[in-house]
Amino acid sequence: MAEAPTRASTIRLQSLIDRADKALPEGAIRVGVGLVINGLALYGFVAIATRALDQTAYATVSVLLAAVVIVGPGIFQPLEQEVSRAIANRRAHDLGGGPVVKKAGMLGFGLASLLVVASLVALPLVLDRLFDGVVPVYVGFLVALYGFCLGHLTRGTLSGNGRFPSYAIYFGAEGTVRVLGAVLLVALGVATAGRFGLIIGLAPFAATAIALWGQKGLIKPGPEARWSEVTTALGWLLMGSLLTGFMVGVGPLAVRILAPEDQLVAPGIFLNGLILARVPLFCFQAIQATLLPKLSGLASAGRIGEFKAGLRRLLLLLGMVAIIGTGLAALLGPWAMRIVFGPAYEMSSRDLGLLAAASTMTMIAIALDQSLIALKGHRYMALGWLIGSSTFVVVTALGHDLFLRVEVGLLAGATASACAMATFLTARLGRVARAEVDVIDVRSVPASA
């Protein structure tokens, strides 16, 4: 008797899964699994580092984590997007993407080398002011620049070829390598800030090797690529990506710069609270990675009504996440901080609630920026993040309480970006509707070729 209801429940569950799979952009579920593993591994790495290092040493590691979030993805995410788009476009015309990867590799290596030179020129400021004079942590930062270059180039090549399982493996491998490296350091009794810094820098290299293991036919010969093939709108994308990275990673850096001498451990505490408050943002990255192709496809097909409806549903979902996430962070966050990171790392309900609100507002701004890019509004996307970043700087400069001024600055900055981009997007949609919709380029991880 119980078999029929059980079977019916299984069928309904499978039906729900199938509908969710169709509603999401292709590859979102696979990428989501990789990002979940990466996010959990980040918590594991931070929890191990928190307990293995004293608070001053961990604060230095936390600044490194924040710095690579800004500089790594900020510089090389547009490169990944352009490589992915260009390879997908070539595949659509049955052309090999090898020359695109070669051109992009040259460009990425040049950018990474330029950043390394700039960091060496600014050695006293970067080493002493940010990394407390710990040379191995500074070396980890320099190594990470090349690692992120290689990692994003690899991800762009994989996604452009529709290899989403391997694309997801990269994320899972990067986080797993960091955790295993941290466990090994603790087991060997050599857990220092410098060693943890080197693990952060080397993880992208290991993740690249793992993701590419067994892959064939990724770099096929084809017609010579022009620079314009991998630099279309790159300037605006680069500016927007850097400013997005700034808004996502600037918190611990701002705390480090503003902290008085008796609060040098503050960046580590702030980073842990930020990571805890950003659980929804980690999950949203799975949708973000594959959102733009779906929006671009709707726009290019002239299905603006569906474009608007899908965006409204997404923003409504994010609004609900903002309310629930902020409430949970304020209510359970202090307890979770003590359990995950130990009693030395505590933040108030106010602090964690503000950080959660800022994080969810950042998600809304990211969804709007993807919509603008899908409608060829690259400059408006970049301008929106510029408005938000400027707002953060002004609001933070006017405050006094160390944590509160940065938290309010993050919330104000993300809100300003979201409002600006919502205004730009409304105007853009109006123009697109009147113009019967232009041909829109796919500008991110392709859903298909």
C-alpha positions as CSV (number, residue, x, y, z in Angstrom):
1,M,0.0,0.0,0.0
2,A,2.8,2.4,0.8
3,E,4.6,1.7,-2.5
4,A,2.2,3.8,-4.7
5,P,2.5,7.0,-2.6
6,T,6.3,6.5,-2.4
7,R,6.5,6.1,-6.1
8,A,4.3,9.1,-6.7
9,S,6.5,11.2,-4.4
10,T,9.6,10.1,-6.2
11,I,8.0,11.1,-9.6
12,R,7.0,14.5,-8.2
13,L,10.5,15.0,-6.8
14,Q,12.1,14.1,-10.2
15,S,9.7,16.4,-11.9
16,L,10.7,19.3,-9.7
17,I,14.4,18.5,-10.3
18,D,13.8,18.4,-14.1
19,R,11.9,21.7,-14.0
20,A,14.7,23.4,-11.9
21,D,17.3,22.1,-14.3
22,K,15.4,23.6,-17.3
23,A,14.8,26.9,-15.6
24,L,18.5,27.4,-14.7
25,P,21.1,28.1,-17.3
26,E,22.9,25.1,-18.6
27,G,25.7,24.0,-16.4
28,A,24.4,25.9,-13.3
29,I,23.9,22.8,-11.2
30,R,27.3,21.3,-12.0
31,V,29.0,24.6,-11.4
32,G,26.9,25.0,-8.2
33,V,28.2,21.8,-6.8
34,G,31.8,22.9,-7.5
35,L,31.2,26.2,-5.8
36,V,29.5,24.6,-2.8
37,I,32.6,22.4,-2.3
38,N,34.8,25.5,-2.8
39,G,32.8,27.5,-0.3
40,L,32.9,24.7,2.3
41,A,36.6,24.3,1.7
42,L,37.1,28.0,2.3
43,Y,35.4,27.7,5.7
44,G,37.6,24.7,6.4
45,F,40.7,26.5,5.5
46,V,39.8,29.6,7.5
47,A,38.8,27.4,10.5
48,I,42.1,25.6,10.5
49,A,44.1,28.8,10.0
50,T,42.2,30.4,12.8
51,R,43.1,27.7,15.3
52,A,46.7,27.0,14.0
53,L,47.9,30.6,14.0
54,D,47.8,33.3,16.6
55,Q,45.5,36.2,15.9
56,T,48.2,38.6,14.6
57,A,49.5,36.0,12.1
58,Y,46.0,35.1,11.0
59,A,45.2,38.7,10.5
60,T,48.0,38.9,8.0
61,V,46.6,35.8,6.2
62,S,43.1,37.4,6.1
63,V,44.5,40.5,4.4
64,L,46.1,38.2,1.8
65,L,42.8,36.5,1.1
66,A,41.1,39.8,0.7
67,A,43.8,41.1,-1.6
68,V,43.7,38.1,-4.0
69,V,39.9,38.4,-4.1
70,I,40.2,42.0,-5.4
71,V,43.2,41.7,-7.7
72,G,42.9,38.1,-8.9
73,P,39.3,37.8,-10.2
74,G,39.2,41.6,-10.6
75,I,41.9,41.5,-13.2
76,F,41.4,38.1,-14.8
77,Q,37.6,37.5,-14.7
78,P,37.1,39.7,-17.8
79,L,39.8,37.6,-19.5
80,E,37.9,34.4,-18.7
81,Q,34.7,36.0,-20.0
82,E,36.2,37.1,-23.3
83,V,38.0,33.8,-23.9
84,S,34.8,31.9,-23.2
85,R,32.7,34.1,-25.5
86,A,35.3,34.0,-28.3
87,I,35.7,30.2,-28.2
88,A,32.0,29.7,-28.1
89,N,31.5,32.0,-31.1
90,R,34.2,30.1,-33.0
91,R,32.6,26.7,-32.1
92,A,29.3,28.0,-33.5
93,H,31.1,28.4,-36.9
94,D,33.0,25.2,-36.5
95,L,36.3,27.0,-36.1
96,G,39.1,26.0,-33.7
97,G,39.8,28.2,-30.7
98,G,43.5,27.5,-30.3
99,P,44.6,31.0,-31.6
100,V,42.2,32.7,-29.2
101,V,43.7,30.9,-26.2
102,K,47.2,31.8,-27.4
103,K,46.3,35.5,-27.7
104,A,44.5,35.5,-24.4
105,G,47.5,33.7,-22.7
106,M,49.9,36.4,-23.9
107,L,47.5,39.1,-22.7
108,G,47.0,37.5,-19.3
109,F,50.7,36.8,-18.7
110,G,51.4,40.4,-19.6
111,L,48.8,41.7,-17.1
112,A,50.1,39.4,-14.4
113,S,53.7,40.5,-15.0
114,L,52.7,44.2,-15.0
115,L,51.0,43.6,-11.6
116,V,54.1,41.9,-10.2
117,V,56.3,44.7,-11.3
118,A,53.9,47.3,-9.8
119,S,53.9,45.3,-6.5
120,L,57.7,45.2,-6.5
121,V,57.9,48.9,-7.1
122,A,55.5,49.4,-4.2
123,L,57.3,46.9,-2.0
124,P,57.6,48.9,1.2
125,L,53.9,49.9,1.1
126,V,52.6,46.4,0.2
127,L,54.9,44.3,2.3
128,D,55.0,46.4,5.5
129,R,51.6,48.2,5.5
130,L,49.5,45.2,4.3
131,F,51.4,42.1,5.1
132,D,53.2,43.1,8.3
133,G,56.6,42.5,6.7
134,V,56.0,38.7,6.3
135,V,57.9,38.0,3.1
136,P,56.4,34.5,2.4
137,V,52.9,36.0,2.5
138,Y,54.0,38.7,0.1
139,V,55.5,36.0,-2.2
140,G,52.2,34.1,-1.9
141,F,50.5,37.2,-3.2
142,L,52.9,37.4,-6.2
143,V,52.5,33.7,-7.0
144,A,48.7,34.0,-6.8
145,L,48.7,36.6,-9.5
146,Y,50.1,34.2,-12.0
147,G,48.0,31.4,-10.5
148,F,44.7,33.4,-11.0
149,C,45.8,34.2,-14.6
150,L,46.3,30.6,-15.4
151,G,43.1,29.5,-13.6
152,H,40.8,32.0,-15.3
153,L,42.3,31.3,-18.7
154,T,41.7,27.6,-18.0
155,R,38.1,28.2,-16.9
156,G,37.4,30.4,-19.9
157,T,38.7,27.7,-22.2
158,L,36.7,25.0,-20.5
159,S,33.4,26.9,-20.4
160,G,33.8,28.1,-24.0
161,N,34.0,24.5,-25.0
162,G,31.0,23.5,-22.9
163,R,33.1,21.4,-20.5
164,F,31.1,22.4,-17.4
165,P,32.0,19.2,-15.4
166,S,35.7,20.1,-15.6
167,Y,34.8,23.8,-15.0
168,A,33.1,22.7,-11.8
169,I,36.0,20.5,-10.9
170,Y,38.3,23.5,-10.9
171,F,36.4,25.2,-8.1
172,G,36.2,22.1,-6.0
173,A,39.9,21.3,-6.5
174,E,41.0,24.8,-5.7
175,G,39.3,24.7,-2.3
176,T,40.2,21.2,-1.5
177,V,43.9,21.8,-2.2
178,R,43.9,24.7,0.2
179,V,42.3,22.6,2.9
180,L,44.6,19.6,2.4
181,G,47.6,21.9,2.4
182,A,46.5,23.5,5.7
183,V,45.9,20.1,7.3
184,L,49.4,19.0,6.1
185,L,51.0,22.1,7.6
186,V,49.3,21.5,11.0
187,A,50.3,17.8,10.9
188,L,53.9,18.7,10.2
189,G,53.9,21.4,12.9
190,V,55.0,24.2,10.5
191,A,51.9,26.2,10.5
192,T,53.0,29.8,10.0
193,A,51.4,32.8,8.2
194,G,54.0,32.5,5.4
195,R,53.2,28.8,4.8
196,F,49.5,29.5,4.7
197,G,50.1,32.4,2.3
198,L,52.0,30.1,-0.1
199,I,49.2,27.6,-0.1
200,I,46.8,30.4,-1.2
201,G,49.1,31.3,-4.0
202,L,49.8,27.7,-5.2
203,A,46.2,26.4,-5.1
204,P,45.2,27.7,-8.5
205,F,48.1,25.9,-10.2
206,A,47.1,22.6,-8.6
207,A,43.4,23.2,-9.5
208,T,44.3,23.9,-13.1
209,A,46.2,20.6,-13.4
210,I,43.4,18.6,-11.8
211,A,40.7,20.3,-14.0
212,L,42.6,19.6,-17.2
213,W,43.4,16.0,-16.4
214,G,42.2,13.8,-19.2
215,Q,40.8,16.7,-21.3
216,K,41.3,16.5,-25.0
217,G,40.4,18.7,-28.0
218,L,40.3,21.9,-25.9
219,I,42.7,23.9,-28.1
220,K,42.0,23.1,-31.7
221,P,43.8,24.8,-34.5
222,G,42.0,27.5,-36.4
223,P,42.2,30.9,-38.2
224,E,44.6,33.4,-36.6
225,A,42.9,35.5,-33.9
226,R,42.9,39.3,-34.0
227,W,43.4,41.1,-30.7
228,S,39.9,42.5,-31.1
229,E,38.6,39.0,-30.8
230,V,39.6,38.8,-27.1
231,T,39.4,42.5,-26.2
232,T,35.9,43.5,-27.2
233,A,34.6,45.8,-24.4
234,L,37.5,44.5,-22.3
235,G,38.2,47.9,-20.9
236,W,34.7,48.4,-19.4
237,L,34.6,44.8,-18.3
238,L,38.0,45.2,-16.6
239,M,36.9,48.3,-14.8
240,G,33.6,46.8,-13.7
241,S,35.3,43.6,-12.6
242,L,38.0,45.4,-10.6
243,L,35.4,47.6,-8.9
244,T,33.2,44.5,-8.1
245,G,36.2,42.8,-6.6
246,F,36.9,46.0,-4.6
247,M,33.4,45.9,-3.2
248,V,33.6,42.2,-2.4
249,G,37.0,42.2,-0.9
250,V,37.8,45.6,0.5
251,G,36.3,45.1,4.0
252,P,39.3,43.4,5.7
253,L,41.7,45.6,3.8
254,A,39.9,48.7,5.0
255,V,39.9,47.4,8.6
256,R,43.6,46.7,8.3
257,I,44.4,50.3,7.0
258,L,42.1,52.0,9.6
259,A,42.9,49.8,12.6
260,P,45.0,51.4,15.4
261,E,48.1,49.7,16.6
262,D,46.2,48.0,19.5
263,Q,43.7,46.4,17.1
264,L,46.0,44.6,14.5
265,V,44.0,41.4,15.0
266,A,40.8,43.1,13.8
267,P,41.1,42.2,10.1
268,G,41.1,38.5,10.9
269,I,38.0,38.8,13.0
270,F,36.3,40.9,10.4
271,L,37.1,38.5,7.6
272,N,35.6,35.6,9.5
273,G,32.4,37.5,10.2
274,L,32.3,38.5,6.5
275,I,32.7,34.9,5.3
276,L,30.0,33.7,7.7
277,A,27.6,36.4,6.5
278,R,28.2,35.6,2.8
279,V,26.9,32.1,2.7
280,P,24.1,33.2,0.3
281,L,26.6,35.0,-1.9
282,F,28.7,31.8,-2.3
283,C,25.5,30.0,-3.5
284,F,24.6,32.8,-5.8
285,Q,27.9,32.4,-7.7
286,A,26.6,29.2,-9.3
287,I,23.7,31.2,-10.9
288,Q,26.0,34.1,-11.6
289,A,28.4,32.0,-13.6
290,T,25.7,30.9,-16.0
291,L,23.2,33.7,-15.8
292,L,24.5,36.0,-18.5
293,P,24.2,33.6,-21.4
294,K,20.5,33.0,-20.6
295,L,19.8,36.7,-20.4
296,S,21.8,37.4,-23.6
297,G,19.9,34.6,-25.4
298,L,16.6,36.1,-24.5
299,A,17.7,39.6,-25.4
300,S,19.2,38.6,-28.8
301,A,16.0,36.7,-29.6
302,G,13.9,39.8,-28.9
303,R,12.1,38.1,-26.0
304,I,12.3,41.2,-23.8
305,G,9.1,40.2,-22.0
306,E,10.7,37.0,-20.8
307,F,13.9,38.8,-20.0
308,K,12.0,41.2,-17.7
309,A,10.0,38.4,-16.1
310,G,13.0,36.3,-15.4
311,L,14.9,39.2,-13.9
312,R,11.9,40.1,-11.7
313,R,11.7,36.6,-10.4
314,L,15.4,36.6,-9.6
315,L,15.3,39.9,-7.9
316,L,12.2,38.8,-5.8
317,L,14.1,35.7,-4.8
318,L,17.2,37.8,-3.8
319,G,15.0,40.1,-1.8
320,M,13.6,37.2,0.2
321,V,17.2,35.9,0.7
322,A,18.2,39.4,1.9
323,I,15.4,39.5,4.6
324,I,15.9,35.9,5.7
325,G,19.7,35.9,5.6
326,T,20.0,39.2,7.5
327,G,17.7,37.9,10.2
328,L,19.5,34.6,10.6
329,A,22.9,36.3,10.6
330,A,21.8,38.6,13.4
331,L,20.1,35.9,15.4
332,L,22.5,32.9,15.0
333,G,25.7,34.6,13.7
334,P,27.4,35.2,17.0
335,W,26.9,31.6,18.1
336,A,28.1,30.3,14.7
337,M,31.2,32.5,15.0
338,R,32.2,31.0,18.3
339,I,31.5,27.4,17.1
340,V,33.3,27.6,13.8
341,F,36.2,29.9,14.6
342,G,36.6,29.7,18.3
343,P,35.8,32.1,21.2
344,A,38.6,34.5,20.3
345,Y,36.7,35.4,17.1
346,E,33.4,37.1,18.1
347,M,31.2,39.7,16.5
348,S,27.9,41.2,17.6
349,S,24.5,40.6,16.1
350,R,24.6,44.1,14.7
351,D,27.9,43.6,12.9
352,L,26.9,40.3,11.4
353,G,23.4,41.6,10.4
354,L,24.9,44.5,8.6
355,L,27.4,42.3,6.8
356,A,24.7,39.9,5.7
357,A,22.6,42.8,4.4
358,A,25.5,44.3,2.5
359,S,26.3,40.8,1.0
360,T,22.7,40.3,-0.2
361,M,22.6,43.8,-1.7
362,T,25.8,43.0,-3.5
363,M,24.1,39.9,-5.0
364,I,21.3,42.2,-6.3
365,A,23.8,44.6,-7.8
366,I,25.6,41.7,-9.5
367,A,22.3,40.4,-11.0
368,L,21.6,43.9,-12.4
369,D,25.2,44.2,-13.8
370,Q,24.8,40.9,-15.6
371,S,21.6,42.2,-17.1
372,L,23.2,45.4,-18.3
373,I,26.1,43.5,-19.9
374,A,23.5,41.3,-21.7
375,L,22.0,44.5,-23.2
376,K,25.4,45.9,-24.2
377,G,25.4,48.3,-21.3
378,H,29.1,47.6,-20.3
379,R,29.8,51.3,-19.5
380,Y,26.7,51.6,-17.3
381,M,27.7,48.5,-15.4
382,A,31.1,49.9,-14.7
383,L,29.7,53.3,-13.8
384,G,27.3,51.6,-11.4
385,W,30.2,49.9,-9.5
386,L,32.2,53.2,-9.6
387,I,29.3,54.9,-7.9
388,G,29.1,52.2,-5.3
389,S,32.8,52.1,-4.6
390,S,32.9,55.9,-4.2
391,T,30.0,55.7,-1.8
392,F,31.8,53.2,0.2
393,V,34.9,55.4,0.5
394,V,33.0,58.4,1.5
395,V,30.7,56.7,4.1
396,T,33.6,54.8,5.6
397,A,35.8,57.9,5.9
398,L,33.0,59.7,7.8
399,G,32.7,57.0,10.5
400,H,34.5,56.4,13.7
401,D,33.8,52.9,15.1
402,L,36.2,50.6,13.3
403,F,33.8,47.8,12.3
404,L,30.7,49.8,12.1
405,R,32.1,52.4,9.6
406,V,33.2,49.6,7.2
407,E,30.0,47.7,7.6
408,V,27.8,50.7,6.9
409,G,30.2,51.6,4.0
410,L,29.8,48.2,2.4
411,L,26.0,48.3,2.7
412,A,25.8,51.9,1.4
413,G,28.1,51.1,-1.4
414,A,26.3,48.0,-2.5
415,T,22.9,49.8,-2.3
416,A,24.2,52.7,-4.3
417,S,25.5,50.4,-7.0
418,A,22.2,48.5,-7.2
419,C,20.1,51.6,-7.4
420,A,22.3,53.2,-10.0
421,M,22.3,50.0,-12.2
422,A,18.5,49.6,-11.7
423,T,18.1,53.1,-13.1
424,F,20.4,52.4,-16.0
425,L,18.8,49.1,-16.7
426,T,15.3,50.6,-16.8
427,A,16.4,53.2,-19.3
428,R,18.3,50.6,-21.3
429,L,15.3,48.3,-21.5
430,G,13.2,51.2,-22.7
431,R,15.6,51.9,-25.5
432,V,16.0,48.3,-26.5
433,A,12.2,47.8,-26.7
434,R,11.8,50.9,-28.9
435,A,14.6,49.8,-31.2
436,E,13.2,46.3,-31.6
437,V,16.3,44.8,-29.8
438,D,19.8,44.9,-31.3
439,V,21.9,41.8,-31.8
440,I,23.4,41.0,-28.3
441,D,26.8,39.4,-27.8
442,V,27.1,36.7,-25.2
443,R,29.6,38.2,-22.7
444,S,30.2,35.5,-20.1
445,V,30.2,31.7,-19.5
446,P,28.2,30.4,-22.5
447,A,25.2,28.2,-21.9
448,S,25.9,26.5,-25.3
449,A,27.7,27.1,-28.5
